[in-house]
Amino acid sequence: MFAAHDHAFLFVAGSLIAVLPMGFITGALALWMLVYLAWSTRAVYGGRWSGMVARAMVLGFAYLVLFAFVTVGLVIAAVIAALASDGTAARRHVISRTSHSERTGKRETAE
């Protein structure tokens, strides 16, 4: 439940940073995101600050690797979908031209 709370906070704060013009407020909001995550993690899990920082660094690295894998997977899926849709669109065009020539009795010439 705590992770969902943190992700919701990051989403709202990140959305504000994305829509506000760059300046002091966006910088302060970005800094507050880091401070709030550290503060809330320590409040929930307790322990020393050094242990919390070490856990945050390990989790941040794992999150970065996971995000990279997901991003690469989505790019590959998008490329495959684009290639698949190009073939489908070309087949539809051929079918459409054939149907038109059959309806009108006229053959279209290539331009």
Secondary structure, 3 states (H helix, E strand, C coil): CHHHHHHHHHHHHHHHHHHCCCCHHHHHHHHHHHHHHHHHHHHHHCCCHHHHHHHHHHHHHHHHHHHHHHHHHHHHHHHHHHHHHHHHHHHHHHHHHHHHHHHHCCCCCCC
